[in-house]
Amino acid sequence: MKAFYEKWQEERTDFAVVKGGNKTFPPHFHENVEIFISKKGGYDITINGEKFNVGENTVIFIDSYDIHSYENRQDEKDENYTLIIPPKFLNEYKKKKGKKKIAKRTVRDENLCEILLGICYEHLCSQNDNVTEAAFGLLFSYIELFFGFSEGEESGDVSLIKKILGYAQENFTGDVSLSDLAKKTGYSKEHLSRTFHKYMKKGFPSYVNSLRLDFIERELAADRTQKITTLLFCAGFNSVQAYYRAKNK
């Protein structure tokens, strides 16, 4: 999957626990909160440009709209869990946090790993709304206890990259360029380009094409009878040649 703003993640309505092994994923962000639990193995996790070397029995908290990526860095059989918390369950957490930010990003504590997984499997998968609400309250109380909140807002670069990604996600099927975004934001095209490459490790045109290719893949997955020539123009490619050049990269 290419790097992008995972807008459709926010259509998720149910809490989920995703158990995985080798986990590698490029930079992306969404409103969902993710809590990554590494039980075994090693990972390089980057959050808003800051890199963390993560080992076993470690919990990583990824807040709404944090730009994050995962890279597995060991060959052994890994064990990890990603707790995905949709926006509808975040109201009380966001109200309590206010304008503060998470003080820590990682906590190595075997007991905390087991406590959070226990809350998930024993209570958050319950069909009882009252039980679920209480369980989320308990889960976030542990997050506050171990990770804490601190004063201060995100850096200007983080705020800017989110604007660029949001602009690309909303407009990739049409004419989209950093020159156009520069007029909207007041930043220079060069500054937007440097900031984008710093976080995404690729150029803006390449990123936009990745969104278009992903759009086509998802449309074909939903309905294989659709014509690729129709889809590529719907996705924003201006020619068949442009589509194949992007795909072959």
VOPAMI-498553 format. One record per residue (C-alpha): residue number from 1; residue in three letters; x, y, z. Coordinates in Angstrom, 1 decimal. Example, Ala and Ser with C-alpha at 12.3 -4.5 7.8 and 13.67 -1.06 7.14 Angstrom:
2
<node><num>1</num><residuo>ALA</residuo><east>12.3</east><north>-4.5</north><up>7.8</up></node>
<node><num>2</num><residuo>SER</residuo><east>13.7</east><north>-1.1</north><up>7.1</up></node>
END
This chain:
249
<node><num>1</num><residuo>MET</residuo><east>0.0</east><north>0.0</north><up>0.0</up></node>
<node><num>2</num><residuo>LYS</residuo><east>1.3</east><north>3.5</north><up>-0.9</up></node>
<node><num>3</num><residuo>ALA</residuo><east>1.8</east><north>6.3</north><up>1.6</up></node>
<node><num>4</num><residuo>PHE</residuo><east>-1.3</east><north>8.5</north><up>1.9</up></node>
<node><num>5</num><residuo>TYR</residuo><east>-3.9</east><north>10.0</north><up>4.2</up></node>
<node><num>6</num><residuo>GLU</residuo><east>-6.0</east><north>6.9</north><up>5.0</up></node>
<node><num>7</num><residuo>LYS</residuo><east>-9.3</east><north>8.8</north><up>4.7</up></node>
<node><num>8</num><residuo>TRP</residuo><east>-11.4</east><north>5.6</north><up>4.5</up></node>
<node><num>9</num><residuo>GLN</residuo><east>-9.9</east><north>4.4</north><up>7.8</up></node>
<node><num>10</num><residuo>GLU</residuo><east>-12.2</east><north>6.9</north><up>9.3</up></node>
<node><num>11</num><residuo>GLU</residuo><east>-15.2</east><north>5.1</north><up>7.9</up></node>
<node><num>12</num><residuo>ARG</residuo><east>-14.3</east><north>2.3</north><up>10.3</up></node>
<node><num>13</num><residuo>THR</residuo><east>-17.0</east><north>2.1</north><up>13.0</up></node>
<node><num>14</num><residuo>ASP</residuo><east>-15.8</east><north>-0.8</north><up>15.1</up></node>
<node><num>15</num><residuo>PHE</residuo><east>-12.8</east><north>-1.2</north><up>17.4</up></node>
<node><num>16</num><residuo>ALA</residuo><east>-10.3</east><north>-3.7</north><up>16.0</up></node>
<node><num>17</num><residuo>VAL</residuo><east>-7.3</east><north>-5.7</north><up>17.2</up></node>
<node><num>18</num><residuo>VAL</residuo><east>-5.0</east><north>-6.6</north><up>14.3</up></node>
<node><num>19</num><residuo>LYS</residuo><east>-2.5</east><north>-9.3</north><up>15.2</up></node>
<node><num>20</num><residuo>GLY</residuo><east>0.5</east><north>-9.4</north><up>12.9</up></node>
<node><num>21</num><residuo>GLY</residuo><east>4.1</east><north>-10.6</north><up>12.4</up></node>
<node><num>22</num><residuo>ASN</residuo><east>6.5</east><north>-8.8</north><up>10.1</up></node>
<node><num>23</num><residuo>LYS</residuo><east>5.1</east><north>-5.3</north><up>9.9</up></node>
<node><num>24</num><residuo>THR</residuo><east>6.3</east><north>-2.7</north><up>7.4</up></node>
<node><num>25</num><residuo>PHE</residuo><east>4.2</east><north>0.3</north><up>6.4</up></node>
<node><num>26</num><residuo>PRO</residuo><east>5.1</east><north>3.7</north><up>4.8</up></node>
<node><num>27</num><residuo>PRO</residuo><east>4.2</east><north>7.1</north><up>6.2</up></node>
<node><num>28</num><residuo>HIS</residuo><east>0.5</east><north>7.8</north><up>6.6</up></node>
<node><num>29</num><residuo>PHE</residuo><east>-2.0</east><north>9.3</north><up>8.9</up></node>
<node><num>30</num><residuo>HIS</residuo><east>-5.7</east><north>9.2</north><up>9.9</up></node>
<node><num>31</num><residuo>GLU</residuo><east>-8.0</east><north>10.3</north><up>12.7</up></node>
<node><num>32</num><residuo>ASN</residuo><east>-8.0</east><north>6.8</north><up>14.3</up></node>
<node><num>33</num><residuo>VAL</residuo><east>-5.9</east><north>6.3</north><up>17.3</up></node>
<node><num>34</num><residuo>GLU</residuo><east>-3.5</east><north>3.4</north><up>17.0</up></node>
<node><num>35</num><residuo>ILE</residuo><east>-1.8</east><north>1.6</north><up>19.9</up></node>
<node><num>36</num><residuo>PHE</residuo><east>1.0</east><north>-0.6</north><up>18.7</up></node>
<node><num>37</num><residuo>ILE</residuo><east>2.1</east><north>-3.4</north><up>21.1</up></node>
<node><num>38</num><residuo>SER</residuo><east>5.3</east><north>-5.1</north><up>20.3</up></node>
<node><num>39</num><residuo>LYS</residuo><east>5.5</east><north>-8.4</north><up>22.2</up></node>
<node><num>40</num><residuo>LYS</residuo><east>8.5</east><north>-9.8</north><up>20.2</up></node>
<node><num>41</num><residuo>GLY</residuo><east>10.8</east><north>-8.5</north><up>17.5</up></node>
<node><num>42</num><residuo>GLY</residuo><east>12.2</east><north>-5.1</north><up>16.6</up></node>
<node><num>43</num><residuo>TYR</residuo><east>10.8</east><north>-2.2</north><up>14.8</up></node>
<node><num>44</num><residuo>ASP</residuo><east>11.8</east><north>1.3</north><up>13.6</up></node>
<node><num>45</num><residuo>ILE</residuo><east>8.8</east><north>3.5</north><up>14.1</up></node>
<node><num>46</num><residuo>THR</residuo><east>8.7</east><north>7.1</north><up>12.9</up></node>
<node><num>47</num><residuo>ILE</residuo><east>6.1</east><north>9.5</north><up>14.3</up></node>
<node><num>48</num><residuo>ASN</residuo><east>6.0</east><north>13.1</north><up>13.0</up></node>
<node><num>49</num><residuo>GLY</residuo><east>9.6</east><north>12.8</north><up>11.8</up></node>
<node><num>50</num><residuo>GLU</residuo><east>11.0</east><north>11.4</north><up>15.1</up></node>
<node><num>51</num><residuo>LYS</residuo><east>12.4</east><north>7.8</north><up>14.9</up></node>
<node><num>52</num><residuo>PHE</residuo><east>12.0</east><north>5.3</north><up>17.7</up></node>
<node><num>53</num><residuo>ASN</residuo><east>13.8</east><north>2.0</north><up>18.0</up></node>
<node><num>54</num><residuo>VAL</residuo><east>11.3</east><north>-0.4</north><up>19.5</up></node>
<node><num>55</num><residuo>GLY</residuo><east>12.0</east><north>-3.8</north><up>21.1</up></node>
<node><num>56</num><residuo>GLU</residuo><east>9.9</east><north>-6.4</north><up>22.8</up></node>
<node><num>57</num><residuo>ASN</residuo><east>7.2</east><north>-5.7</north><up>25.4</up></node>
<node><num>58</num><residuo>THR</residuo><east>6.8</east><north>-2.1</north><up>24.3</up></node>
<node><num>59</num><residuo>VAL</residuo><east>3.7</east><north>0.0</north><up>23.8</up></node>
<node><num>60</num><residuo>ILE</residuo><east>3.6</east><north>2.8</north><up>21.2</up></node>
<node><num>61</num><residuo>PHE</residuo><east>0.9</east><north>5.4</north><up>21.3</up></node>
<node><num>62</num><residuo>ILE</residuo><east>0.0</east><north>7.0</north><up>17.9</up></node>
<node><num>63</num><residuo>ASP</residuo><east>-2.5</east><north>9.9</north><up>18.3</up></node>
<node><num>64</num><residuo>SER</residuo><east>-5.0</east><north>11.2</north><up>15.8</up></node>
<node><num>65</num><residuo>TYR</residuo><east>-3.4</east><north>12.6</north><up>12.6</up></node>
<node><num>66</num><residuo>ASP</residuo><east>0.1</east><north>11.7</north><up>13.7</up></node>
<node><num>67</num><residuo>ILE</residuo><east>2.2</east><north>10.9</north><up>10.6</up></node>
<node><num>68</num><residuo>HIS</residuo><east>3.7</east><north>7.4</north><up>11.3</up></node>
<node><num>69</num><residuo>SER</residuo><east>5.4</east><north>4.6</north><up>9.6</up></node>
<node><num>70</num><residuo>TYR</residuo><east>6.6</east><north>1.1</north><up>10.6</up></node>
<node><num>71</num><residuo>GLU</residuo><east>9.6</east><north>-0.9</north><up>9.5</up></node>
<node><num>72</num><residuo>ASN</residuo><east>10.5</east><north>-4.3</north><up>10.8</up></node>
<node><num>73</num><residuo>ARG</residuo><east>14.2</east><north>-4.7</north><up>11.5</up></node>
<node><num>74</num><residuo>GLN</residuo><east>14.7</east><north>-8.2</north><up>12.7</up></node>
<node><num>75</num><residuo>ASP</residuo><east>14.5</east><north>-11.6</north><up>10.9</up></node>
<node><num>76</num><residuo>GLU</residuo><east>13.0</east><north>-13.5</north><up>13.8</up></node>
<node><num>77</num><residuo>LYS</residuo><east>9.3</east><north>-14.3</north><up>13.9</up></node>
<node><num>78</num><residuo>ASP</residuo><east>7.7</east><north>-11.2</north><up>15.4</up></node>
<node><num>79</num><residuo>GLU</residuo><east>4.5</east><north>-10.8</north><up>17.4</up></node>
<node><num>80</num><residuo>ASN</residuo><east>2.7</east><north>-7.5</north><up>17.5</up></node>
<node><num>81</num><residuo>TYR</residuo><east>-0.8</east><north>-6.2</north><up>18.0</up></node>
<node><num>82</num><residuo>THR</residuo><east>-2.3</east><north>-3.0</north><up>16.6</up></node>
<node><num>83</num><residuo>LEU</residuo><east>-5.3</east><north>-1.6</north><up>18.5</up></node>
<node><num>84</num><residuo>ILE</residuo><east>-7.3</east><north>0.6</north><up>16.1</up></node>
<node><num>85</num><residuo>ILE</residuo><east>-9.7</east><north>3.0</north><up>17.8</up></node>
<node><num>86</num><residuo>PRO</residuo><east>-12.2</east><north>4.8</north><up>15.5</up></node>
<node><num>87</num><residuo>PRO</residuo><east>-13.2</east><north>8.5</north><up>16.0</up></node>
<node><num>88</num><residuo>LYS</residuo><east>-16.6</east><north>7.7</north><up>17.6</up></node>
<node><num>89</num><residuo>PHE</residuo><east>-14.8</east><north>6.3</north><up>20.7</up></node>
<node><num>90</num><residuo>LEU</residuo><east>-12.4</east><north>9.2</north><up>21.1</up></node>
<node><num>91</num><residuo>ASN</residuo><east>-14.7</east><north>12.0</north><up>22.3</up></node>
<node><num>92</num><residuo>GLU</residuo><east>-13.9</east><north>11.6</north><up>26.0</up></node>
<node><num>93</num><residuo>TYR</residuo><east>-10.2</east><north>11.1</north><up>25.4</up></node>
<node><num>94</num><residuo>LYS</residuo><east>-10.0</east><north>14.2</north><up>23.2</up></node>
<node><num>95</num><residuo>LYS</residuo><east>-12.0</east><north>16.3</north><up>25.7</up></node>
<node><num>96</num><residuo>LYS</residuo><east>-9.7</east><north>15.2</north><up>28.6</up></node>
<node><num>97</num><residuo>LYS</residuo><east>-6.5</east><north>15.8</north><up>26.6</up></node>
<node><num>98</num><residuo>GLY</residuo><east>-7.7</east><north>19.2</north><up>25.2</up></node>
<node><num>99</num><residuo>LYS</residuo><east>-4.8</east><north>21.1</north><up>23.5</up></node>
<node><num>100</num><residuo>LYS</residuo><east>-2.1</east><north>19.1</north><up>25.2</up></node>
<node><num>101</num><residuo>LYS</residuo><east>0.0</east><north>16.4</north><up>23.5</up></node>
<node><num>102</num><residuo>ILE</residuo><east>1.2</east><north>13.0</north><up>24.5</up></node>
<node><num>103</num><residuo>ALA</residuo><east>4.3</east><north>13.4</north><up>26.6</up></node>
<node><num>104</num><residuo>LYS</residuo><east>5.9</east><north>10.0</north><up>25.8</up></node>
<node><num>105</num><residuo>ARG</residuo><east>5.7</east><north>7.9</north><up>22.6</up></node>
<node><num>106</num><residuo>THR</residuo><east>6.9</east><north>4.5</north><up>23.8</up></node>
<node><num>107</num><residuo>VAL</residuo><east>6.7</east><north>2.7</north><up>27.1</up></node>
<node><num>108</num><residuo>ARG</residuo><east>8.5</east><north>-0.6</north><up>27.7</up></node>
<node><num>109</num><residuo>ASP</residuo><east>6.5</east><north>-2.5</north><up>30.3</up></node>
<node><num>110</num><residuo>GLU</residuo><east>5.5</east><north>-6.1</north><up>30.0</up></node>
<node><num>111</num><residuo>ASN</residuo><east>2.6</east><north>-5.7</north><up>32.5</up></node>
<node><num>112</num><residuo>LEU</residuo><east>1.2</east><north>-2.8</north><up>30.5</up></node>
<node><num>113</num><residuo>CYS</residuo><east>1.2</east><north>-4.9</north><up>27.3</up></node>
<node><num>114</num><residuo>GLU</residuo><east>-0.8</east><north>-7.6</north><up>29.1</up></node>
<node><num>115</num><residuo>ILE</residuo><east>-3.2</east><north>-5.2</north><up>30.7</up></node>
<node><num>116</num><residuo>LEU</residuo><east>-4.1</east><north>-3.5</north><up>27.5</up></node>
<node><num>117</num><residuo>LEU</residuo><east>-4.5</east><north>-6.7</north><up>25.6</up></node>
<node><num>118</num><residuo>GLY</residuo><east>-6.6</east><north>-8.1</north><up>28.4</up></node>
<node><num>119</num><residuo>ILE</residuo><east>-8.9</east><north>-5.0</north><up>28.2</up></node>
<node><num>120</num><residuo>CYS</residuo><east>-9.2</east><north>-5.4</north><up>24.5</up></node>
<node><num>121</num><residuo>TYR</residuo><east>-10.0</east><north>-9.1</north><up>24.3</up></node>
<node><num>122</num><residuo>GLU</residuo><east>-12.1</east><north>-9.3</north><up>27.5</up></node>
<node><num>123</num><residuo>HIS</residuo><east>-14.1</east><north>-6.1</north><up>27.2</up></node>
<node><num>124</num><residuo>LEU</residuo><east>-13.7</east><north>-4.1</north><up>24.0</up></node>
<node><num>125</num><residuo>CYS</residuo><east>-14.9</east><north>-6.8</north><up>21.8</up></node>
<node><num>126</num><residuo>SER</residuo><east>-18.1</east><north>-7.0</north><up>23.9</up></node>
<node><num>127</num><residuo>GLN</residuo><east>-21.5</east><north>-6.4</north><up>22.2</up></node>
<node><num>128</num><residuo>ASN</residuo><east>-22.6</east><north>-4.5</north><up>25.4</up></node>
<node><num>129</num><residuo>ASP</residuo><east>-22.3</east><north>-0.7</north><up>24.8</up></node>
<node><num>130</num><residuo>ASN</residuo><east>-22.0</east><north>0.0</north><up>28.5</up></node>
<node><num>131</num><residuo>VAL</residuo><east>-19.2</east><north>-2.5</north><up>28.9</up></node>
<node><num>132</num><residuo>THR</residuo><east>-17.4</east><north>-1.1</north><up>25.9</up></node>
<node><num>133</num><residuo>GLU</residuo><east>-17.7</east><north>2.5</north><up>27.1</up></node>
<node><num>134</num><residuo>ALA</residuo><east>-16.3</east><north>1.6</north><up>30.5</up></node>
<node><num>135</num><residuo>ALA</residuo><east>-13.5</east><north>-0.4</north><up>28.9</up></node>
<node><num>136</num><residuo>PHE</residuo><east>-12.4</east><north>2.5</north><up>26.7</up></node>
<node><num>137</num><residuo>GLY</residuo><east>-12.4</east><north>4.8</north><up>29.8</up></node>
<node><num>138</num><residuo>LEU</residuo><east>-10.1</east><north>2.2</north><up>31.5</up></node>
<node><num>139</num><residuo>LEU</residuo><east>-7.8</east><north>1.9</north><up>28.5</up></node>
<node><num>140</num><residuo>PHE</residuo><east>-7.3</east><north>5.6</north><up>28.2</up></node>
<node><num>141</num><residuo>SER</residuo><east>-6.7</east><north>6.0</north><up>31.9</up></node>
<node><num>142</num><residuo>TYR</residuo><east>-3.7</east><north>3.6</north><up>31.5</up></node>
<node><num>143</num><residuo>ILE</residuo><east>-2.5</east><north>5.6</north><up>28.5</up></node>
<node><num>144</num><residuo>GLU</residuo><east>-2.7</east><north>8.8</north><up>30.6</up></node>
<node><num>145</num><residuo>LEU</residuo><east>-1.0</east><north>7.2</north><up>33.5</up></node>
<node><num>146</num><residuo>PHE</residuo><east>1.9</east><north>5.7</north><up>31.6</up></node>
<node><num>147</num><residuo>PHE</residuo><east>2.3</east><north>8.2</north><up>28.7</up></node>
<node><num>148</num><residuo>GLY</residuo><east>1.1</east><north>11.4</north><up>30.2</up></node>
<node><num>149</num><residuo>PHE</residuo><east>0.1</east><north>14.7</north><up>28.7</up></node>
<node><num>150</num><residuo>SER</residuo><east>2.3</east><north>17.8</north><up>28.2</up></node>
<node><num>151</num><residuo>GLU</residuo><east>1.8</east><north>21.4</north><up>27.2</up></node>
<node><num>152</num><residuo>GLY</residuo><east>2.6</east><north>22.5</north><up>23.7</up></node>
<node><num>153</num><residuo>GLU</residuo><east>1.3</east><north>22.1</north><up>20.1</up></node>
<node><num>154</num><residuo>GLU</residuo><east>2.7</east><north>20.2</north><up>17.2</up></node>
<node><num>155</num><residuo>SER</residuo><east>5.4</east><north>21.8</north><up>15.1</up></node>
<node><num>156</num><residuo>GLY</residuo><east>4.6</east><north>24.0</north><up>12.1</up></node>
<node><num>157</num><residuo>ASP</residuo><east>6.1</east><north>21.4</north><up>9.8</up></node>
<node><num>158</num><residuo>VAL</residuo><east>3.8</east><north>18.7</north><up>11.1</up></node>
<node><num>159</num><residuo>SER</residuo><east>0.8</east><north>20.9</north><up>10.7</up></node>
<node><num>160</num><residuo>LEU</residuo><east>1.9</east><north>21.9</north><up>7.1</up></node>
<node><num>161</num><residuo>ILE</residuo><east>2.5</east><north>18.3</north><up>6.0</up></node>
<node><num>162</num><residuo>LYS</residuo><east>-1.0</east><north>17.4</north><up>7.1</up></node>
<node><num>163</num><residuo>LYS</residuo><east>-2.4</east><north>20.2</north><up>5.0</up></node>
<node><num>164</num><residuo>ILE</residuo><east>-0.4</east><north>19.0</north><up>2.0</up></node>
<node><num>165</num><residuo>LEU</residuo><east>-1.6</east><north>15.4</north><up>2.4</up></node>
<node><num>166</num><residuo>GLY</residuo><east>-5.2</east><north>16.5</north><up>3.0</up></node>
<node><num>167</num><residuo>TYR</residuo><east>-5.0</east><north>18.7</north><up>-0.2</up></node>
<node><num>168</num><residuo>ALA</residuo><east>-3.6</east><north>15.8</north><up>-2.2</up></node>
<node><num>169</num><residuo>GLN</residuo><east>-6.3</east><north>13.4</north><up>-0.9</up></node>
<node><num>170</num><residuo>GLU</residuo><east>-9.1</east><north>15.7</north><up>-1.7</up></node>
<node><num>171</num><residuo>ASN</residuo><east>-7.9</east><north>16.7</north><up>-5.1</up></node>
<node><num>172</num><residuo>PHE</residuo><east>-5.8</east><north>14.0</north><up>-6.7</up></node>
<node><num>173</num><residuo>THR</residuo><east>-8.5</east><north>13.1</north><up>-9.3</up></node>
<node><num>174</num><residuo>GLY</residuo><east>-8.2</east><north>16.5</north><up>-10.8</up></node>
<node><num>175</num><residuo>ASP</residuo><east>-5.5</east><north>19.1</north><up>-11.5</up></node>
<node><num>176</num><residuo>VAL</residuo><east>-3.3</east><north>19.1</north><up>-8.4</up></node>
<node><num>177</num><residuo>SER</residuo><east>0.1</east><north>20.8</north><up>-7.9</up></node>
<node><num>178</num><residuo>LEU</residuo><east>2.2</east><north>22.4</north><up>-5.2</up></node>
<node><num>179</num><residuo>SER</residuo><east>2.0</east><north>25.7</north><up>-7.1</up></node>
<node><num>180</num><residuo>ASP</residuo><east>-1.8</east><north>25.7</north><up>-6.6</up></node>
<node><num>181</num><residuo>LEU</residuo><east>-1.4</east><north>24.8</north><up>-2.9</up></node>
<node><num>182</num><residuo>ALA</residuo><east>1.2</east><north>27.5</north><up>-2.5</up></node>
<node><num>183</num><residuo>LYS</residuo><east>-1.4</east><north>30.1</north><up>-3.6</up></node>
<node><num>184</num><residuo>LYS</residuo><east>-3.9</east><north>28.7</north><up>-1.1</up></node>
<node><num>185</num><residuo>THR</residuo><east>-1.5</east><north>28.6</north><up>1.9</up></node>
<node><num>186</num><residuo>GLY</residuo><east>0.9</east><north>31.5</north><up>1.3</up></node>
<node><num>187</num><residuo>TYR</residuo><east>4.0</east><north>29.2</north><up>1.4</up></node>
<node><num>188</num><residuo>SER</residuo><east>6.4</east><north>29.0</north><up>-1.4</up></node>
<node><num>189</num><residuo>LYS</residuo><east>6.3</east><north>26.0</north><up>-3.7</up></node>
<node><num>190</num><residuo>GLU</residuo><east>9.9</east><north>25.3</north><up>-2.8</up></node>
<node><num>191</num><residuo>HIS</residuo><east>9.1</east><north>25.2</north><up>0.9</up></node>
<node><num>192</num><residuo>LEU</residuo><east>6.2</east><north>22.9</north><up>0.4</up></node>
<node><num>193</num><residuo>SER</residuo><east>8.3</east><north>20.6</north><up>-1.7</up></node>
<node><num>194</num><residuo>ARG</residuo><east>11.1</east><north>20.4</north><up>0.9</up></node>
<node><num>195</num><residuo>THR</residuo><east>8.7</east><north>19.8</north><up>3.7</up></node>
<node><num>196</num><residuo>PHE</residuo><east>6.9</east><north>17.1</north><up>1.8</up></node>
<node><num>197</num><residuo>HIS</residuo><east>10.0</east><north>15.2</north><up>0.9</up></node>
<node><num>198</num><residuo>LYS</residuo><east>11.4</east><north>15.5</north><up>4.4</up></node>
<node><num>199</num><residuo>TYR</residuo><east>8.4</east><north>13.6</north><up>5.8</up></node>
<node><num>200</num><residuo>MET</residuo><east>7.3</east><north>11.4</north><up>2.9</up></node>
<node><num>201</num><residuo>LYS</residuo><east>10.7</east><north>10.5</north><up>1.3</up></node>
<node><num>202</num><residuo>LYS</residuo><east>9.3</east><north>11.0</north><up>-2.2</up></node>
<node><num>203</num><residuo>GLY</residuo><east>8.3</east><north>13.8</north><up>-4.5</up></node>
<node><num>204</num><residuo>PHE</residuo><east>4.8</east><north>15.3</north><up>-4.5</up></node>
<node><num>205</num><residuo>PRO</residuo><east>4.0</east><north>14.2</north><up>-8.1</up></node>
<node><num>206</num><residuo>SER</residuo><east>5.0</east><north>10.6</north><up>-7.3</up></node>
<node><num>207</num><residuo>TYR</residuo><east>2.8</east><north>10.7</north><up>-4.2</up></node>
<node><num>208</num><residuo>VAL</residuo><east>-0.2</east><north>11.9</north><up>-6.2</up></node>
<node><num>209</num><residuo>ASN</residuo><east>0.3</east><north>9.2</north><up>-8.7</up></node>
<node><num>210</num><residuo>SER</residuo><east>0.4</east><north>6.6</north><up>-5.9</up></node>
<node><num>211</num><residuo>LEU</residuo><east>-3.0</east><north>7.9</north><up>-4.7</up></node>
<node><num>212</num><residuo>ARG</residuo><east>-4.4</east><north>7.5</north><up>-8.3</up></node>
<node><num>213</num><residuo>LEU</residuo><east>-3.0</east><north>4.0</north><up>-8.7</up></node>
<node><num>214</num><residuo>ASP</residuo><east>-4.4</east><north>3.0</north><up>-5.3</up></node>
<node><num>215</num><residuo>PHE</residuo><east>-7.8</east><north>4.5</north><up>-6.3</up></node>
<node><num>216</num><residuo>ILE</residuo><east>-7.8</east><north>2.3</north><up>-9.4</up></node>
<node><num>217</num><residuo>GLU</residuo><east>-6.9</east><north>-0.8</north><up>-7.5</up></node>
<node><num>218</num><residuo>ARG</residuo><east>-9.7</east><north>-0.3</north><up>-5.0</up></node>
<node><num>219</num><residuo>GLU</residuo><east>-12.2</east><north>0.4</north><up>-7.7</up></node>
<node><num>220</num><residuo>LEU</residuo><east>-11.2</east><north>-2.8</north><up>-9.6</up></node>
<node><num>221</num><residuo>ALA</residuo><east>-11.3</east><north>-4.8</north><up>-6.3</up></node>
<node><num>222</num><residuo>ALA</residuo><east>-14.9</east><north>-3.6</north><up>-5.9</up></node>
<node><num>223</num><residuo>ASP</residuo><east>-16.0</east><north>-4.3</north><up>-9.5</up></node>
<node><num>224</num><residuo>ARG</residuo><east>-13.7</east><north>-6.2</north><up>-11.9</up></node>
<node><num>225</num><residuo>THR</residuo><east>-16.0</east><north>-5.4</north><up>-14.8</up></node>
<node><num>226</num><residuo>GLN</residuo><east>-15.0</east><north>-1.8</north><up>-14.9</up></node>
<node><num>227</num><residuo>LYS</residuo><east>-12.8</east><north>-0.7</north><up>-17.8</up></node>
<node><num>228</num><residuo>ILE</residuo><east>-9.2</east><north>0.3</north><up>-16.9</up></node>
<node><num>229</num><residuo>THR</residuo><east>-9.2</east><north>3.1</north><up>-19.5</up></node>
<node><num>230</num><residuo>THR</residuo><east>-12.3</east><north>4.7</north><up>-17.9</up></node>
<node><num>231</num><residuo>LEU</residuo><east>-10.9</east><north>4.3</north><up>-14.4</up></node>
<node><num>232</num><residuo>LEU</residuo><east>-7.5</east><north>5.8</north><up>-15.2</up></node>
<node><num>233</num><residuo>PHE</residuo><east>-9.1</east><north>9.1</north><up>-16.4</up></node>
<node><num>234</num><residuo>CYS</residuo><east>-11.5</east><north>9.1</north><up>-13.4</up></node>
<node><num>235</num><residuo>ALA</residuo><east>-8.4</east><north>8.7</north><up>-11.2</up></node>
<node><num>236</num><residuo>GLY</residuo><east>-6.8</east><north>11.8</north><up>-12.6</up></node>
<node><num>237</num><residuo>PHE</residuo><east>-4.3</east><north>10.5</north><up>-15.2</up></node>
<node><num>238</num><residuo>ASN</residuo><east>-4.5</east><north>12.6</north><up>-18.4</up></node>
<node><num>239</num><residuo>SER</residuo><east>-3.4</east><north>9.8</north><up>-20.7</up></node>
<node><num>240</num><residuo>VAL</residuo><east>-2.9</east><north>6.0</north><up>-20.9</up></node>
<node><num>241</num><residuo>GLN</residuo><east>0.8</east><north>6.6</north><up>-21.2</up></node>
<node><num>242</num><residuo>ALA</residuo><east>0.9</east><north>8.6</north><up>-18.0</up></node>
<node><num>243</num><residuo>TYR</residuo><east>-0.9</east><north>5.8</north><up>-16.2</up></node>
<node><num>244</num><residuo>TYR</residuo><east>1.6</east><north>3.1</north><up>-17.4</up></node>
<node><num>245</num><residuo>ARG</residuo><east>4.6</east><north>5.3</north><up>-16.6</up></node>
<node><num>246</num><residuo>ALA</residuo><east>3.4</east><north>5.7</north><up>-13.0</up></node>
<node><num>247</num><residuo>LYS</residuo><east>2.5</east><north>2.0</north><up>-12.7</up></node>
<node><num>248</num><residuo>ASN</residuo><east>5.9</east><north>0.9</north><up>-14.0</up></node>
<node><num>249</num><residuo>LYS</residuo><east>7.7</east><north>3.1</north><up>-11.4</up></node>
END
